[in-house]
Amino acid sequence: GTTFLGDLALDVGPTLDGFCGSFDRIDGSLTVYASGLSSLGALDCLTEITGDVSISSNQELAAVVLPALVRVGGALYVNANGALAVLDLPALTEVGDNLAVDLNPALAGLAMTALARVGGAISIYQNAAFEPVAAGEASLRGLVEVDGNVFIRLNNAMTRVDLAGLTRVGGMLKITGNRVLTELSAPLLAETNGLWLSYNDSLQSFSLPELRSTAGVTLIRPGPTTLDLPRLRTASATIEVFDTATMPTLRMPALEEIAGDLRIHDNPGVTALEFPALRSIEGGLEVVRNPVLPTTEAEALRDSVGTQNIAGGVEISGNAGG
């Protein structure tokens, strides 16, 4: 095959017969919009697309299977395809910009097991039937590095997120509103520019055993009974824990400094605080309205850090016994 030069736009049910007889690469972008196509089988020879790929608003498209595609030089968008049930890109190793799989209500599987690097952000958003496991393998198991954010949000049928190879997220890792998510794993993640975990009501435990630095940490009704961050040493922004009912002990054993605030408030289930290495809070310390957390726990944290090492002041009120 040879290279198709320029952008390829498919709409209103175009014919693709013979494309793979002449080409196996696109030096440009691929757009499949409101096409009337039921599959992209006629493009299954493609090995590389140097620009963006946008597959959106195709109401009859049931499967996107591109078995030979290794690289997308720009962004990859798969959005708002009403009948799309299968997204399988087994050879894809790199997306040069953003990857978004959003608003595909019938999508039941996502297979990108070879994907190692995304040069922008990842969004997996509101795929109502979504289960990110195909043929026994987690969909993003090979992912090593993401330069932007990773947002996995409001996927109401998702039960598992396995990011077994992920070591760095240049932006924020945000997992929120996945109601039946029970397993979340990123055992090699060492660096992220923020961690946000909220409203994953079925999540029982969460561990980032290699995470050493992050910007902020936000936990809002996160779900887990345990949160394991054994090597986290620095947070360059605020840590906030709010509306946590299921996690009795808030524990960050290696955390030494917080460049922002430490805010622990309105948590109906938190009973203990364990921050034995914490020596500096560049913002304030706020421990308020935690009805079963003894005031003595909050005071012990304050005294362990030392008020002279808490630049923004201290507020402790509305906790158990005081």
Secondary structure, DSSP 8 states (H G I E B T S, - for coil): -EEEES-EEE-SS---TTHHHHEEEEES-EEEES---SB-GGGTT--EESS-EEEE--TT--EEE-TT--EESS-EEEE--TT--EEE-TT--EESS-EEEE--TT--EEE-TT--EESS-EEEE--TT---EETTEETTTT--EESS-EEEE--TT--EEE-TT--EESS-EEEE--TT--EEE-TT--EES-EEEE--TT--EEE-TT--EES-EEEES---SEEE-TT--EESS-EEEES--S-SEEE-TT--EESS-EEEES-SS--EEE-TT--EESS-EEEE--TTSBHHHHHHHHHHH-GGGBTT-EEEESSBT-
